Amino acid sequence: MGYVLASPLRRLVQSPEEILRPYVRPGMTVLEPGPGMGFFTLPLARMAGPSGRVVAVDVQPKMLARLKRRAASNGVWEHLDLRLAQPASMGVADLAGQVDFALAFAVVHEVPSPEVFFREIAQSLKQNGKLLLVEPSGHITHSEFGNELESAARAGLRLAARPQVWRSHAALLTRS
């Protein structure tokens, strides 16, 4: 499935640059849980630039290995920090208060505990740091997305905007 999600054809309907451009600037520290093979990770690394850094966390070692190869062949490997997550934690406590922007694209419905997930994200974000939360509308209902937003709010993340993302529920959250 990773190859399908990383397909260049997907860019026709979900351009990473268009989706991320309002939120990511050079020099930023970005956190991306569930990067898969890097559909968003590689553009994030280019956007954060040489002075920035992207921390990509996945539970699948194979995905991280493929992402590493793709990042190296795209010239952005040196801007990435790849981490293997544990089932109960992303292992990002060392990032407390350091992350400018986090991207959770089609990942929260896969985690065992949205509460733990959002708490770890909130702790990693700087004051006024942002999280773009996107879930595919074909995988979760409007009500389920509402439940995710409630979990995020309990973790201290405030709804700032509702951007439009093709065939998805989306919310921009900020650390309050």
N, C-alpha and C positions, 0 to 999 in steps of 0.2 A: 504494500500500500504506500510505502514511503516514496517510491518512484512516481506514482500517480500524483501524490500531493506536491512533489517537487517539479512536476512537468512544466515546461515553458508555456504550454497551452493555457495553463491556469492563469498566467499573467494577463490574458485577454479579458478576464472578468474580475480578477483580484490582483491588481498591480501592487506589489509591496511598496514601491516608491510612492505611489499616490496615497496609499493608506497611511504610511508612516511619516511622510514629509511634514505634516503639521506638528509632529511631536519630537523628532530626533534631529539634533544638530551636532556638528563636530565637537569632539571633546567630551561627549556625554558617556556615562556608564549606563549600560542597558542590560536588563535581565530578561532572558527569554526561557521560561520553562517549556518543555516539550517541543524542542526545535525540529524534531524529525531530521530530515536530510538537509535542512537549511533554506527552505523556500523564503523565509523572512530573515533568517540569520545572516546570510551573505549580504543582502541589501542593508541590513542594520549595521553591519561592520563597515561597509563603504560609507554610510551616512555618518556614523560616529567618527570615522576617519582615524588617522594615525595617532591622534592624541586621545582617542576614545577607546572604549573597551566594551565588548559584548560577552556577558556570562550566559552560556547556554547550558541548561540542566535537563538531562533526560534520564529515564529509568532503564533505557535499552542501550547496552554497550555497543551493539551493532549500529544503531543510529548515530551515536557519537563518532564511531570510527568512519562511517560514510561521510558525516559532516566534516570531519577533519580532512579527509581526502579532497572533498569538494572545496573547502576553504583554502587549502594549499594550492589547488589548481586555479583558483580565482584570485590569488594574491592577497588574501585577507587573513590568513592563518595567524599572523602575529598579533592581530587585534582581538582574538578570541580566547576565552577561558572556558574550556569544556569540562563539565562536571557530571559525574554519575550520581544520580539521586538515589536515596533509599526509599522504600515503599512508604514510610511514615514521615519523611522529611526531605526537603530539597537540599539541605546542607548548605544554606547560604547565611548562616548566622554571622559570619565574618564580614558580610556586606552591610551590616546594620547602619542605616542612615546614609548610605553611599550611592544608591541607585537613583538616577534622574528619571528613567523611564523603564517600564516593564511592559512586556507584551505577552498576553495569555490568549493565544489564538487556537481555538478548538481543543482546549486542554482541560478545563475545569471539570467538564462532565466525565473525564477519565480518572480524576484523582480520587483516592479513597476518602479524603476528608476535605471538603471545600473550606471548612473553618480553619484548619491548620494551614492550608494553602494560602488563603488570604491573609492570615496572621503573619506568615513568613514574608509575603510580598510587602505588606504594610511596614513591617520592621525594617526591611531592606531599603525602602524608599526614603529619600531625603524629604524634609518638610516641603510640601507642595509638589512632591514628585508625582508622576502620573502612571496609571496603569490603563492600558487599552485592553479591555475584556471583549472578546469576540467568540461567539459560539454559533455553529451552523444550525440554521433553523430546521434543517432536516433531521438533526440529532436530538435537539431538545425543544420543548414547547416554550411558549411565551411565559407561562407560569413557572416552569423550571428555571428559566433565566431570571425571573423575578426572585426566586429563592436564592440563586447565586448572588444577586445584588444585595439581598438581605444579609447573607453571610459576609459579604465584603463590607457592608456598613457596620456590622458588629466588630469587624477587625479595625475599624477606624478609617475606612475608605469612603469618600463622599462622591456622589454622582455629580459630574461637572458638565457632561454633554452626552448626547446620543448620536454619534456619527453613523452615517449610512455605509454599510458594507454589504456587498452583494450576497444574497441568500443567507443572511446572518442576523443574529441579535448582537448589538454592539453597545458598549458603554465606555465612556472615558471617566475614570475615577481618579481622585486626588487624595493624597494623604493629608488628613486634617490635623 
